[in-house]
Amino acid sequence: MDKKKLAVIHIVKKELSLSDDEYRNILERITGVQSAKDLTDNQFHKLMRYFVRTRHYRATNKGITLRQKYYLRQLKEKLQWDDAHFQNYMHKYFHNRELKTYTKHDASNLIVALQAILKGLGT
């Protein structure tokens, strides 16, 4: 398991306000492992899918959802953009660099735009 994916797991854990016991129980129940360090890529994606389908689905009531955040990270990786490039793109076209302040609607528009870029690149 690479460090970026471990960081994502711990960010989501914090956003969902999970205690260590809750987190460990979910990790073992969903993936069958006791430590995130032992996750395979498939288990990582299974855990992320579980997190985005929980009752804690939205980071805020009106804001971007965890599912959208996760999908945007995947799109960013497919485009091979670093954080600075991604933030510059968001600022240029959406006038906002901070993903955490996006509404669900804004995030949907960003997703559509990134999908169009990927389609144009033939990926």
Accessible surface in RSA format (square Angstrom, percent):
REM  Atomic radii and reference values for relative SASA: ProtOr
REM  Chains: A
REM  Algorithm: Lee & Richards
REM  Probe-radius: 1.40
REM  Slices: 20
REM RES _ NUM      All-atoms   Total-Side   Main-Chain    Non-polar    All polar
REM                ABS   REL    ABS   REL    ABS   REL    ABS   REL    ABS   REL
RES MET A   1    66.92  34.7   0.53   0.4  66.39 158.1   8.18   7.0  58.74  77.8
RES ASP A   2    77.57  54.3  65.09  64.8  12.48  29.5  44.56 104.9  33.01  32.9
RES LYS A   3   179.03  87.3 171.86 105.4   7.17  17.1 115.63 104.1  63.40  67.5
RES LYS A   4   164.40  80.2 159.62  97.9   4.78  11.4 106.37  95.7  58.03  61.8
RES LYS A   5    37.23  18.2  37.00  22.7   0.23   0.5  21.11  19.0  16.11  17.2
RES LEU A   6    31.15  17.3  31.08  22.2   0.07   0.2  31.15  21.9   0.00   0.0
RES ALA A   7    50.14  46.1  40.90  63.1   9.24  21.0  49.29  69.4   0.86   2.3
RES VAL A   8    20.19  13.3  20.19  18.3   0.00   0.0  20.19  17.5   0.00   0.0
RES ILE A   9     0.00   0.0   0.00   0.0   0.00   0.0   0.00   0.0   0.00   0.0
RES HIS A  10    85.61  46.8  80.47  55.9   5.14  13.1  57.73  59.5  27.88  32.4
RES ILE A  11    75.97  43.2  73.36  54.7   2.61   6.3  75.77  54.6   0.20   0.5
RES VAL A  12     8.37   5.5   8.37   7.6   0.00   0.0   8.37   7.3   0.00   0.0
RES LYS A  13    34.91  17.0  34.91  21.4   0.00   0.0  12.03  10.8  22.88  24.4
RES LYS A  14   169.14  82.5 152.91  93.8  16.23  38.6 103.31  93.0  65.82  70.1
RES GLU A  15    64.43  37.0  33.41  25.3  31.02  73.9  29.85  57.7  34.59  28.2
RES LEU A  16     8.55   4.8   3.23   2.3   5.32  13.4   5.34   3.8   3.21   8.6
RES SER A  17    96.18  81.3  66.27  88.4  29.91  68.9  44.72  95.2  51.46  72.1
RES LEU A  18    23.79  13.3  10.90   7.8  12.90  32.4  11.45   8.0  12.34  33.2
RES SER A  19    57.00  48.2  44.92  59.9  12.08  27.8  51.00 108.6   6.00   8.4
RES ASP A  20    89.50  62.7  84.10  83.7   5.40  12.8  27.06  63.7  62.44  62.3
RES ASP A  21   108.64  76.1 106.00 105.5   2.64   6.2  26.07  61.4  82.57  82.3
RES GLU A  22    80.24  46.1  77.03  58.3   3.21   7.6  32.39  62.7  47.85  39.1
RES TYR A  23     2.51   1.2   2.51   1.4   0.00   0.0   1.77   1.3   0.74   0.9
RES ARG A  24   113.68  47.7 111.97  57.1   1.71   4.1  42.12  57.6  71.56  43.4
RES ASN A  25    95.14  65.6  89.70  86.7   5.44  13.1  20.30  48.9  74.83  72.3
RES ILE A  26    18.68  10.6  18.68  13.9   0.00   0.0  18.68  13.4   0.00   0.0
RES LEU A  27     0.10   0.1   0.04   0.0   0.07   0.2   0.04   0.0   0.07   0.2
RES GLU A  28    85.24  48.9  80.04  60.6   5.20  12.4  20.99  40.6  64.24  52.5
RES ARG A  29   151.28  63.5 116.57  59.4  34.71  82.6  75.15 102.7  76.13  46.1
RES ILE A  30    30.05  17.1  24.70  18.4   5.35  12.9  26.31  18.9   3.74  10.2
RES THR A  31    12.92   9.2   0.00   0.0  12.92  30.8   3.83   5.1   9.09  13.7
RES GLY A  32    59.05  72.8   0.00   N/A  59.05  72.8  27.88  76.5  31.18  69.8
RES VAL A  33    24.76  16.3  20.61  18.7   4.15  10.0  24.76  21.5   0.00   0.0
RES GLN A  34   125.31  70.1 117.43  85.8   7.88  18.8  37.47  79.8  87.84  66.6
RES SER A  35    33.69  28.5  33.69  45.0   0.00   0.0  23.13  49.3  10.56  14.8
RES ALA A  36     5.08   4.7   3.30   5.1   1.79   4.1   3.30   4.6   1.79   4.7
RES LYS A  37   151.81  74.1 137.60  84.4  14.21  33.8  80.78  72.7  71.02  75.7
RES ASP A  38    92.57  64.8  71.68  71.3  20.89  49.4  21.46  50.5  71.12  70.9
RES LEU A  39     6.99   3.9   0.00   0.0   6.99  17.6   0.01   0.0   6.98  18.8
RES THR A  40    78.24  55.6  70.69  71.7   7.55  18.0  74.85 100.5   3.39   5.1
RES ASP A  41    82.80  58.0  76.63  76.3   6.17  14.6  22.62  53.2  60.18  60.0
RES ASN A  42   122.23  84.3 117.04 113.1   5.19  12.5  27.22  65.5  95.00  91.8
RES GLN A  43    43.03  24.1  42.25  30.9   0.78   1.9  15.64  33.3  27.39  20.8
RES PHE A  44     6.91   3.5   6.91   4.3   0.00   0.0   6.91   4.2   0.00   0.0
RES HIS A  45    51.88  28.4  51.88  36.1   0.00   0.0  34.15  35.2  17.72  20.6
RES LYS A  46   105.64  51.5 104.08  63.9   1.56   3.7  55.02  49.5  50.61  53.9
RES LEU A  47     0.41   0.2   0.41   0.3   0.00   0.0   0.41   0.3   0.00   0.0
RES MET A  48     2.02   1.0   2.02   1.3   0.00   0.0   0.00   0.0   2.02   2.7
RES ARG A  49   106.01  44.5 106.01  54.0   0.00   0.0  36.10  49.3  69.91  42.4
RES TYR A  50    61.19  28.6  54.95  31.3   6.24  16.2  41.26  31.0  19.92  24.6
RES PHE A  51     0.90   0.5   0.90   0.6   0.00   0.0   0.90   0.5   0.00   0.0
RES VAL A  52     9.83   6.5   9.83   8.9   0.00   0.0   9.83   8.5   0.00   0.0
RES ARG A  53   154.59  64.9 122.48  62.4  32.11  76.4  51.92  71.0 102.67  62.2
RES THR A  54    24.78  17.6  12.84  13.0  11.93  28.4  21.63  29.0   3.15   4.8
RES ARG A  55   210.75  88.5 164.25  83.7  46.50 110.7  82.02 112.1 128.72  78.0
RES HIS A  56    54.73  29.9  48.24  33.5   6.50  16.6  31.97  33.0  22.76  26.5
RES TYR A  57    59.05  27.6  59.01  33.6   0.04   0.1  42.57  32.0  16.48  20.3
RES ARG A  58    99.14  41.6  80.60  41.1  18.54  44.1  20.08  27.4  79.07  47.9
RES ALA A  59    41.93  38.6  11.72  18.1  30.22  68.7  15.32  21.6  26.61  70.5
RES THR A  60    75.45  53.7  66.97  67.9   8.48  20.2  71.70  96.3   3.75   5.7
RES ASN A  61   138.68  95.6 120.77 116.7  17.91  43.1  26.64  64.1 112.04 108.3
RES LYS A  62   175.98  85.9 164.78 101.1  11.20  26.7 113.51 102.2  62.47  66.5
RES GLY A  63     9.39  11.6   0.00   N/A   9.39  11.6   8.97  24.6   0.43   1.0
RES ILE A  64     2.72   1.5   2.72   2.0   0.00   0.0   2.72   2.0   0.00   0.0
RES THR A  65     0.14   0.1   0.14   0.1   0.00   0.0   0.09   0.1   0.05   0.1
RES LEU A  66     5.13   2.9   3.55   2.5   1.58   4.0   3.55   2.5   1.58   4.3
RES ARG A  67    98.42  41.3  98.34  50.1   0.08   0.2  39.64  54.2  58.78  35.6
RES GLN A  68    16.08   9.0  15.25  11.1   0.83   2.0  12.05  25.7   4.03   3.1
RES LYS A  69    20.27   9.9  20.19  12.4   0.09   0.2   8.47   7.6  11.81  12.6
RES TYR A  70    24.95  11.6  24.95  14.2   0.00   0.0  24.37  18.3   0.58   0.7
RES TYR A  71    70.11  32.7  70.11  39.9   0.00   0.0  50.70  38.1  19.41  23.9
RES LEU A  72     0.66   0.4   0.49   0.3   0.17   0.4   0.64   0.4   0.02   0.0
RES ARG A  73    63.52  26.7  62.24  31.7   1.28   3.0  27.67  37.8  35.85  21.7
RES GLN A  74    52.07  29.1  50.28  36.7   1.79   4.3  15.87  33.8  36.20  27.5
RES LEU A  75     2.33   1.3   2.33   1.7   0.00   0.0   2.33   1.6   0.00   0.0
RES LYS A  76    37.36  18.2  37.36  22.9   0.00   0.0  14.32  12.9  23.04  24.5
RES GLU A  77   110.52  63.5  95.39  72.2  15.13  36.0  41.24  79.8  69.28  56.6
RES LYS A  78   128.55  62.7 106.07  65.1  22.48  53.5  67.89  61.1  60.65  64.6
RES LEU A  79    14.55   8.1   0.28   0.2  14.27  35.9   1.04   0.7  13.51  36.4
RES GLN A  80   162.86  91.1 128.86  94.2  34.00  80.9  40.17  85.5 122.69  93.1
RES TRP A  81    43.33  17.4  31.63  15.3  11.70  27.5  19.57  10.4  23.76  38.6
RES ASP A  82    93.75  65.7  80.98  80.6  12.76  30.2  45.16 106.3  48.58  48.5
RES ASP A  83    88.75  62.2  84.98  84.6   3.77   8.9  28.00  65.9  60.76  60.6
RES ALA A  84    61.09  56.2  53.88  83.1   7.21  16.4  58.71  82.7   2.38   6.3
RES HIS A  85    89.05  48.7  85.54  59.5   3.52   9.0  56.83  58.6  32.22  37.5
RES PHE A  86    13.91   7.0  13.91   8.6   0.00   0.0  13.91   8.4   0.00   0.0
RES GLN A  87    70.58  39.5  70.58  51.6   0.00   0.0   3.72   7.9  66.87  50.7
RES ASN A  88    79.23  54.6  75.43  72.9   3.80   9.1  24.76  59.6  54.47  52.6
RES TYR A  89    30.46  14.2  25.74  14.6   4.72  12.3  20.05  15.1  10.41  12.8
RES MET A  90     2.23   1.2   2.23   1.5   0.00   0.0   2.23   1.9   0.00   0.0
RES HIS A  91    83.25  45.5  82.06  57.0   1.19   3.0  51.72  53.3  31.54  36.7
RES LYS A  92   138.61  67.6 120.13  73.7  18.48  44.0  78.16  70.4  60.45  64.4
RES TYR A  93   119.95  56.0  97.18  55.3  22.77  59.3  68.24  51.3  51.71  63.8
RES PHE A  94    52.31  26.2  32.71  20.3  19.59  51.0  36.59  22.2  15.72  45.0
RES HIS A  95   148.06  80.9 123.65  85.9  24.41  62.4  83.15  85.7  64.91  75.5
RES ASN A  96    43.91  30.3  38.38  37.1   5.53  13.3  16.27  39.2  27.64  26.7
RES ARG A  97   100.25  42.1  95.29  48.6   4.95  11.8  34.54  47.2  65.71  39.8
RES GLU A  98    85.33  49.0  84.58  64.0   0.75   1.8  34.33  66.4  51.01  41.6
RES LEU A  99    34.36  19.1  30.66  21.9   3.70   9.3  30.66  21.5   3.70  10.0
RES LYS A 100   147.10  71.8 127.37  78.2  19.73  47.0  71.63  64.5  75.47  80.4
RES THR A 101    83.51  59.4  56.48  57.3  27.03  64.4  62.38  83.8  21.12  31.9
RES TYR A 102     3.21   1.5   1.93   1.1   1.28   3.3   2.01   1.5   1.20   1.5
RES THR A 103    59.10  42.0  58.98  59.8   0.12   0.3  56.84  76.3   2.26   3.4
RES LYS A 104    82.85  40.4  82.61  50.7   0.24   0.6  47.37  42.6  35.48  37.8
RES HIS A 105   127.06  69.4 120.70  83.9   6.35  16.3  85.49  88.1  41.57  48.4
RES ASP A 106    53.31  37.3  52.83  52.6   0.48   1.1   6.27  14.8  47.04  46.9
RES ALA A 107     0.00   0.0   0.00   0.0   0.00   0.0   0.00   0.0   0.00   0.0
RES SER A 108    45.16  38.2  42.97  57.4   2.19   5.0  27.09  57.7  18.08  25.3
RES ASN A 109    63.63  43.9  58.82  56.8   4.81  11.6  11.48  27.6  52.14  50.4
RES LEU A 110     0.00   0.0   0.00   0.0   0.00   0.0   0.00   0.0   0.00   0.0
RES ILE A 111    21.27  12.1  21.27  15.8   0.00   0.0  21.27  15.3   0.00   0.0
RES VAL A 112    95.97  63.2  94.89  85.9   1.09   2.6  94.94  82.5   1.03   2.8
RES ALA A 113    25.68  23.6  17.92  27.7   7.76  17.7  24.54  34.6   1.14   3.0
RES LEU A 114     0.00   0.0   0.00   0.0   0.00   0.0   0.00   0.0   0.00   0.0
RES GLN A 115    73.22  40.9  68.38  50.0   4.85  11.5  25.23  53.7  47.99  36.4
RES ALA A 116    62.01  57.0  47.48  73.3  14.53  33.1  53.09  74.8   8.92  23.6
RES ILE A 117    52.91  30.1  45.04  33.6   7.87  19.0  51.78  37.3   1.13   3.1
RES LEU A 118    13.46   7.5  13.46   9.6   0.00   0.0  13.46   9.5   0.00   0.0
RES LYS A 119   172.36  84.1 155.73  95.6  16.63  39.6 102.77  92.5  69.59  74.1
RES GLY A 120    70.14  86.5   0.00   N/A  70.14  86.5  37.18 102.0  32.95  73.8
RES LEU A 121   116.74  65.0  86.46  61.9  30.28  76.1  90.41  63.5  26.33  70.9
RES GLY A 122    69.21  85.4   0.00   N/A  69.21  85.4  34.86  95.7  34.36  76.9
RES THR A 123   119.78  85.2  60.57  61.4  59.21 141.1  92.50 124.2  27.28  41.2
END  Absolute sums over single chains surface
CHAIN  1 A     7999.7       6787.9       1211.8       4192.7       3807.0
END  Absolute sums over all chains
TOTAL          7999.7       6787.9       1211.8       4192.7       3807.0
